[in-house]
Amino acid sequence: MSFIGRTSILRPNGVTPLLDEDIHRVAPSAFAGEAHESRSARYTYIPTADAIRGLRDAGFLPMAALNPRHILAHGSSPQRFLQL
């Protein structure tokens, strides 16, 4: 795992796909059980864990994960992540 600025990145070796446990260690928000309270009622929550599972079922394997850490003006940190 490496850290670039305020971003943690997991890219083990470029050959071995990541397990859910690996992704959870770097990007725990990918496994959130519900939308953040700041989302409006119009927001449709789609669990990222379900998307990861669906992509695996279709033959796509996660090879890297990152979770940038941004601090908002009011001090909270929105959770964003990327899987490659």
C-alpha positions in Angstrom: 0.0 0.0 0.0 1.2 3.5 -0.8 0.1 6.9 0.3 0.1 9.9 -2.2 -0.8 13.1 -0.4 -4.1 12.3 1.3 -4.9 9.2 -0.8 -4.2 5.6 0.2 -3.8 3.2 -2.7 -3.6 -0.5 -2.7 -2.0 -2.1 -5.8 -0.4 -5.3 -4.7 1.5 -6.6 -7.7 -0.7 -6.0 -10.7 -1.2 -9.7 -11.2 -3.3 -10.8 -8.2 -6.8 -9.5 -8.0 -7.9 -7.9 -4.7 -10.1 -9.7 -2.2 -13.0 -7.9 -0.5 -10.8 -7.8 2.7 -8.1 -6.0 0.8 -10.5 -3.4 -0.6 -12.1 -3.0 2.8 -8.7 -2.2 4.4 -8.0 0.7 2.0 -11.5 1.8 1.0 -14.0 0.8 3.8 -16.6 3.2 2.4 -17.0 0.8 -0.6 -18.8 -1.5 1.9 -21.0 1.1 3.5 -24.5 -0.3 4.4 -26.4 2.8 3.5 -26.0 6.2 1.9 -24.5 9.0 4.0 -27.0 11.1 5.9 -26.1 14.1 3.7 -27.7 12.5 0.6 -31.1 13.8 -0.4 -34.2 11.6 -0.5 -34.0 11.6 -4.3 -30.6 9.8 -4.1 -30.7 6.1 -5.0 -28.2 4.2 -3.0 -26.6 1.3 -4.8 -24.3 -0.7 -2.5 -20.8 -0.7 -4.0 -20.2 -4.1 -2.6 -23.0 -5.4 -4.8 -21.4 -3.7 -7.9 -18.0 -5.3 -7.1 -19.7 -8.7 -6.8 -21.5 -8.1 -10.1 -18.3 -7.1 -11.9 -16.6 -10.2 -10.5 -19.4 -12.4 -11.7 -19.0 -10.8 -15.2 -15.3 -11.6 -15.2 -13.9 -8.3 -14.2 -11.5 -8.5 -11.2 -10.4 -5.5 -9.0 -6.7 -5.0 -9.4 -6.3 -1.8 -7.3 -8.3 0.4 -4.9 -7.9 3.9 -3.6 -9.6 6.1 -1.1 -8.9 9.8 -1.3 -9.4 11.7 1.9 -10.8 15.2 1.4 -11.7 17.4 4.3 -14.6 19.7 3.8 -14.9 23.2 5.2 -17.1 22.0 8.1 -14.5 19.4 9.0 -16.2 16.2 7.7 -14.7 13.8 5.3 -16.8 12.5 2.4 -16.0 9.0 1.4 -15.0 8.4 -2.1 -13.1 5.5 -3.6 -12.0 4.0 -6.9 -11.4 0.5 -8.0 -9.4 -0.4 -11.0 
